[in-house]
Amino acid sequence: MAPKSSAIGPLLLLLLLLAASVSALTLVSGSDGDSLAFIKKSCDSTLYPDLCFSSLSRYAASVHSDPIRLAWLATNVTIGRLRYISSHISSVRRTAVVGEGGREAAALKDCAETMGDAVDLARSSASEIGKLTAPSTVGTEIAWRVSNAQTWMSAVMTNEDTCTDGFAAVPGRLKTDICGRIRWAHKYTSNALALLNKLVSNR
Ligand SMILES: *[C@@H]1O[C@H](CO)[C@@H](O)[C@H](O)[C@H]1NC(C)=O
């Protein structure tokens, strides 16, 4: 038994080295044009391809035709949208006259919480994806980190839905405004999650 099991060590090391060199290869940068074509092709498999391309193409230079960097970028862009909505909700809570027997105010308060959490979740996801770009991240650690990032981005979508649902029984201008913004962020989140999902379906 002993000689057999001792052969596993070097084999595992070889596999890890192979995986490391493959992930290092994906970091080799192409030209911006290649990167744009890469972004276009990747975006085509998302639910909102036009929004995907228009929101990500301006950062093509930071993508280097790398699917991990693209998913990272899409998540970063989503964080920007979520933060924008979160601060909008805060300012509405400070300034708007909310009626509806307190129901509108309650829905707004719940949204402030769920969207604040959504920002944190998306940040956790982005930081996890960022760690994937380290050449030392290989094998099962990649799968584990991608899975964490997917879980957190799915939770962001759930939080967006929770905010929208909270306004279901509170029709009015505020509902239209908040739910419209959430619907918009939802598309960014969906796209980022789709690009994240591609990381595991590609491998
Ligand atoms: C995402 O945001 C982080 C933090 O701001 C930044 O360091 C990183 O380069 C960004 N990633 C991409 C692919 O743009």
The ligand as an ORCA input file, in Angstrom:
! r2SCAN-3c Opt
* xyz 0 1
  C     -13.088     45.304     -9.738
  O     -12.980     46.234     -8.678
  C     -11.808     46.090     -7.885
  C     -11.935     47.030     -6.690
  O     -12.249     48.320     -7.100
  C     -10.592     46.377     -8.748
  O      -9.419     46.242     -8.009
  C     -10.580     45.383     -9.903
  O      -9.511     45.651    -10.784
  C     -11.892     45.431    -10.678
  N     -11.877     44.333    -11.649
  C     -11.997     44.529    -12.963
  C     -11.894     43.333    -13.847
  O     -12.195     45.608    -13.465
*
